[in-house]
Amino acid sequence: MEFVATCLFGLERLVGENIDALGYKRIETIDGRVIFSAPDDKTAECIARCNINFRYAERLYIKLGSFDALSFEELFQGTKSLPWEKFIGIKDAFPVKGHSIKSKLFSVPDCQKIIKKAVVDRLSELYNVKQFSEYGIKYQIEFFILNDKVTLMIDTSGESLHKRGYRKQGNLAPLRETLAAGMVNLSRPREGVILVDPMCGSGTICIEAALLITNTAPGINRSFVSEDFPFVPRTVWESVRQKAREAVVPAYTKIFGFDIDRSSVELARKNASEAGMSSYITFGVSDIKDFYSPVREARGTIVTNPPYGERMGDIQSARELLEIMGKVFSERVPNWQLYIISSDDELEHYYGRRSDKVRKLYNGMIKCGFFQFYKNKKN
């Protein structure tokens, strides 16, 4: 059985590594998608394990098939040829949605209608019915057409996987959890090196860091639409969740989060409590101007998502903040490693240092640079 894991652009490698760690075979990586396979007799287990354990992916889909289509007739016939009856029963609902990019069949509403009709025709012939009530289990069909190649899938996640369940509300412009987890991973957390977010907002980076270093499965406390699928027994979900609980390990470093806004810090504490990570994170109210290492003479890593103009609406204030950050960090934690995400291409100029590496990431639809500083020197 083939599956598709979707993700934010820039996180494909981390999603692939997540898939490798779970023991499944990668087939292909395309922008924002990783296609992989699992043995047919392990389909149910794969759906449960991936949804619960995926740290960087946005959704998990069952891949029904792919084919080229330059006309609606080809789209219809290609869709009808796929084994929809393996999943969709006579009473089940099967709405259709999707995207088309750089393809002759560019009208999404028209593609939706053709795909729906093709699935209905196939199931009507097999089940010997003319109409479907669609009041049973919901199987969300999704299509993706890129360069005239159609991929048809069934969603197994329901709500996007970045919704871990701990953040009931966020502050202004919250960071997506999957991206925060990726940033923490790329910062290479290590034993004996504290991790600090000096502008923590609602605490997402700190919470994702705690989940990562304790090997806590991100989806362990949330539900998934595929829990209603009859071919994924409840016993499988229970077994996978139990194994995930047994895999949790003690934290090997300390995590700190600070913010100038008291209400944000209170929200961060609440979110950490919801995630079960309160005991691993120390939050406090502090202005970036007053930043010092929270542990005397500690080795440390800063991972942060400072406000930037495109996200917050005031680029001048954001750049003044970068200047303050550059001065404060170079003077007070000169030997720490720094990881900063921003959409400002001029970050290095205002921060006052050239980064050692810049990785392209996306915060939602905003193209960003993930600026990585390893050495305390100006270039």
C-alpha positions in Angstrom: 0.0 0.0 0.0 1.3 3.5 -0.9 0.8 6.6 1.2 1.4 10.3 0.8 2.7 12.5 3.7 2.2 16.2 3.0 4.2 19.0 4.7 5.2 22.6 4.6 7.8 23.4 2.0 11.3 22.9 3.4 10.4 20.1 5.8 10.5 17.2 3.3 13.8 15.8 4.5 12.6 15.7 8.1 9.3 14.0 7.1 11.4 11.4 5.2 13.6 10.8 8.2 10.4 10.4 10.3 9.1 7.8 7.8 12.5 5.9 7.9 12.4 5.8 11.7 9.0 4.2 11.6 10.4 1.5 9.3 8.6 2.4 6.0 10.1 2.7 2.5 10.4 6.0 0.9 9.5 6.0 -2.9 9.6 9.6 -4.0 9.9 13.1 -2.6 8.2 16.1 -4.3 7.8 19.7 -3.1 5.6 19.4 0.0 5.0 15.6 -0.4 6.8 12.4 0.5 5.4 9.2 -1.0 6.2 5.9 0.8 4.9 2.4 1.1 4.0 -0.2 3.8 3.2 -3.9 3.5 -0.4 -4.4 2.6 -1.0 -6.5 5.7 0.4 -3.6 7.8 -2.0 -0.9 6.4 -4.0 -0.4 9.5 -0.9 -0.2 11.7 0.8 2.2 9.4 -2.2 4.6 9.4 -2.2 4.6 13.2 1.6 4.8 13.7 2.1 7.6 11.2 -0.8 9.8 12.4 0.3 9.5 16.0 4.0 9.7 15.5 4.5 12.1 12.6 6.2 15.2 14.0 6.7 17.3 10.8 4.0 16.2 8.3 0.7 18.0 7.9 -1.5 15.0 6.7 -1.3 11.3 5.9 -3.2 10.1 2.8 -3.8 6.6 1.4 -2.7 6.8 -2.3 -5.3 5.2 -4.6 -3.3 5.8 -7.7 -1.8 8.2 -10.3 -2.3 8.7 -14.0 -1.9 11.3 -16.7 -4.9 13.2 -17.8 -5.2 15.9 -20.5 -9.0 15.7 -20.9 -12.0 15.2 -18.7 -12.6 11.8 -20.3 -9.1 10.7 -19.3 -9.7 12.0 -15.8 -13.0 10.2 -15.6 -11.7 6.9 -16.9 -8.5 7.0 -14.8 -10.6 7.7 -11.6 -13.1 5.0 -12.4 -10.4 2.4 -12.8 -9.2 2.7 -9.2 -10.5 0.3 -6.4 -12.6 2.7 -4.4 -14.7 -0.2 -3.0 -11.7 -1.3 -0.9 -12.5 1.6 1.4 -15.8 3.2 0.6 -19.0 1.3 1.6 -22.5 1.6 0.2 -23.6 4.0 3.0 -20.4 6.0 3.3 -19.8 9.7 2.4 -17.1 10.6 -0.1 -16.8 14.3 -0.7 -14.1 15.5 -3.2 -11.7 18.4 -3.0 -8.2 19.2 -4.4 -5.8 21.3 -6.4 -4.5 21.7 -9.9 -1.2 23.3 -10.7 0.4 23.9 -14.2 -2.1 21.5 -15.8 -4.5 21.6 -18.7 -7.3 20.5 -16.4 -7.1 23.7 -14.3 -10.7 24.1 -13.2 -10.9 22.7 -9.7 -14.7 22.7 -9.5 -15.0 20.8 -12.9 -12.4 18.3 -11.7 -14.3 17.7 -8.5 -17.5 17.0 -10.4 -15.8 14.6 -12.9 -14.0 12.7 -10.1 -17.1 12.4 -8.0 -19.1 11.1 -11.0 -16.5 8.5 -11.8 -16.4 7.2 -8.2 -20.2 7.1 -8.1 -20.3 5.3 -11.4 -17.9 2.6 -10.3 -19.6 2.1 -6.9 -23.1 2.1 -8.4 -22.1 -0.7 -10.7 -20.5 -2.8 -7.9 -23.2 -2.1 -5.3 -26.1 -2.2 -7.8 -27.5 1.1 -6.6 -28.4 4.3 -8.4 -28.0 6.8 -5.5 -25.9 7.1 -2.4 -27.3 8.5 0.8 -23.8 9.2 2.1 -24.7 9.3 5.8 -22.1 6.8 7.0 -18.3 7.1 7.6 -16.7 10.1 5.8 -13.9 9.3 3.4 -12.5 12.6 2.1 -11.2 12.1 -1.4 -8.4 14.5 -2.4 -6.9 15.0 -5.9 -3.7 16.7 -6.8 -2.9 17.5 -10.4 0.6 18.7 -11.2 1.9 19.0 -14.8 -1.1 16.9 -16.0 -0.4 14.0 -13.7 -3.3 13.2 -11.4 -2.9 11.7 -7.9 -6.0 10.5 -6.0 -5.9 10.0 -2.3 -8.1 9.4 0.8 -7.3 11.5 3.9 -6.7 9.6 7.1 -5.9 12.5 9.4 -9.0 14.7 9.6 -7.7 17.8 11.2 -4.2 18.7 10.1 -1.5 17.0 12.1 0.0 20.3 13.2 -3.1 20.5 15.5 -1.7 18.5 18.4 -4.5 19.4 20.7 -2.7 21.4 23.3 -3.1 24.9 21.7 -6.8 25.9 22.2 -5.9 29.4 21.2 -2.8 31.3 20.1 -1.5 34.8 20.3 -1.1 37.0 17.2 0.5 35.2 14.2 1.2 31.8 16.0 3.9 29.5 14.6 2.6 26.2 13.1 3.6 23.3 15.4 5.1 21.2 12.7 7.4 24.1 11.6 8.4 24.7 15.2 9.3 21.1 15.6 11.3 21.2 12.4 13.2 24.3 13.7 14.0 22.5 16.9 15.2 19.5 15.1 17.5 21.6 12.8 19.0 23.2 15.9 20.3 19.8 17.0 19.3 19.8 20.7 22.0 18.2 22.8 22.5 17.0 26.3 23.8 19.6 28.6 23.0 22.5 26.2 19.9 24.5 27.3 17.4 25.6 24.7 15.9 29.1 25.0 13.2 31.0 23.1 13.5 34.6 24.2 10.3 35.7 22.3 8.2 32.6 23.0 4.7 34.0 22.4 2.3 31.2 23.2 5.2 28.7 23.7 5.0 26.6 20.6 8.8 26.3 20.1 9.4 25.4 23.7 6.6 22.8 23.8 7.7 21.2 20.6 11.2 21.1 21.9 10.0 19.3 25.1 8.0 16.8 23.0 11.0 16.1 20.8 13.6 15.6 23.6 11.3 13.4 25.6 10.4 11.4 22.4 6.7 12.1 23.1 4.5 11.3 20.0 2.9 14.5 18.9 -0.5 12.9 18.2 -0.8 10.8 21.2 -3.6 12.8 22.8 -5.7 13.7 19.8 -8.1 11.9 17.5 -8.1 11.1 13.8 -10.8 10.7 11.2 -9.4 7.2 10.4 -10.3 6.0 13.9 -13.8 5.5 12.3 -12.5 3.4 9.4 -13.6 -0.2 9.9 -10.3 -1.5 8.4 -8.3 0.2 11.2 -9.5 -1.6 14.4 -9.7 0.2 17.7 -7.3 -2.3 19.1 -4.6 -1.2 16.7 -5.0 2.4 17.9 -4.9 1.4 21.5 -1.7 -0.7 20.9 0.1 2.1 19.0 -0.8 4.7 21.7 0.4 2.3 24.4 3.7 1.8 22.6 4.1 5.5 22.2 3.6 6.1 25.9 6.3 3.4 26.6 8.7 5.1 24.3 8.8 8.4 26.2 12.2 9.1 27.8 13.4 11.6 30.4 14.4 15.1 29.2 18.1 15.5 28.6 18.2 19.3 28.7 16.4 22.3 30.2 14.1 24.5 28.2 13.3 28.2 28.8 10.8 30.6 27.2 10.5 34.3 27.8 8.2 37.0 26.4 7.6 40.7 27.1 3.9 40.1 27.1 2.5 38.7 30.4 -0.7 37.4 28.8 1.4 35.5 26.2 3.5 33.9 28.9 0.4 32.8 30.8 -1.0 31.3 27.6 2.3 29.5 27.0 2.1 28.0 30.5 -1.5 26.9 29.9 -0.5 25.3 26.5 2.4 23.5 28.1 0.1 22.1 30.7 -2.3 20.9 28.1 0.6 19.2 26.3 1.8 17.6 29.6 5.1 19.3 29.2 5.0 21.9 32.1 7.6 20.1 34.1 10.2 20.4 31.3 9.8 24.2 30.6 10.4 27.3 32.6 8.5 30.4 31.3 9.1 34.0 32.4 8.2 37.6 31.6 11.2 39.4 30.2 12.1 42.1 27.6 14.6 41.0 25.0 16.7 44.0 26.1 17.1 42.4 29.5 18.0 38.9 28.2 20.8 37.0 30.0 21.4 33.3 30.1 18.9 31.8 32.6 21.6 29.4 33.8 25.0 30.8 34.8 27.8 29.9 32.4 25.6 27.4 30.6 26.1 26.3 27.0 23.0 27.2 25.1 21.0 27.4 21.9 18.5 30.0 21.0 15.6 29.1 18.6 13.2 31.9 18.0 10.5 33.3 15.8 10.8 37.1 16.2 8.1 39.4 14.8 8.7 40.4 11.2 6.9 42.9 9.1 5.1 40.6 6.7 3.7 38.7 9.7 3.0 41.5 12.1 2.6 44.5 9.8 5.4 46.8 11.0 8.7 46.1 9.3 10.5 49.1 10.8 9.8 47.9 14.4 10.8 44.4 13.4 14.1 45.6 12.1 14.8 47.7 15.2 14.2 44.5 17.2 16.7 42.6 15.1 19.4 45.3 15.9 18.6 44.9 19.6 18.9 41.1 19.3 22.2 41.2 17.5 23.7 43.5 20.2 22.3 41.6 23.2 23.1 38.1 22.0 26.7 39.0 20.9 27.5 40.6 24.2 25.7 38.3 26.7 25.8 34.9 25.1 28.6 35.2 22.6 29.3 31.4 22.3 25.7 30.2 21.9 24.3 28.9 18.7 21.4 30.9 17.3 18.5 29.9 15.0 16.1 32.6 13.8 13.2 32.3 11.3 12.3 35.5 9.4 10.8 36.6 6.1 13.1 39.6 6.1 15.9 39.1 3.4 17.8 41.9 5.2 17.9 40.1 8.5 21.7 39.7 8.5 22.2 43.4 7.8 20.1 44.6 10.7 21.1 41.8 13.0 24.8 42.7 12.4 26.2 39.3 11.5 26.3 37.1 8.5 24.7 33.7 9.2 26.6 30.5 8.7 23.7 28.9 6.9 20.3 29.9 5.6 17.6 27.2 5.0 14.4 28.1 3.1 11.3 27.3 5.1 7.7 28.4 4.9 5.6 29.7 7.8 2.2 29.0 6.3 2.3 30.7 2.9 5.1 33.1 3.9 8.5 32.3 2.5 11.1 32.6 5.2 14.8 32.1 5.8 15.9 30.0 8.8 19.1 31.8 9.7 21.7 29.7 11.5 24.6 31.2 13.4 27.3 28.9 14.7 30.2 31.2 15.3 30.4 34.5 17.1 32.1 36.6 14.5 31.2 39.4 12.1 31.7 39.0 8.4 
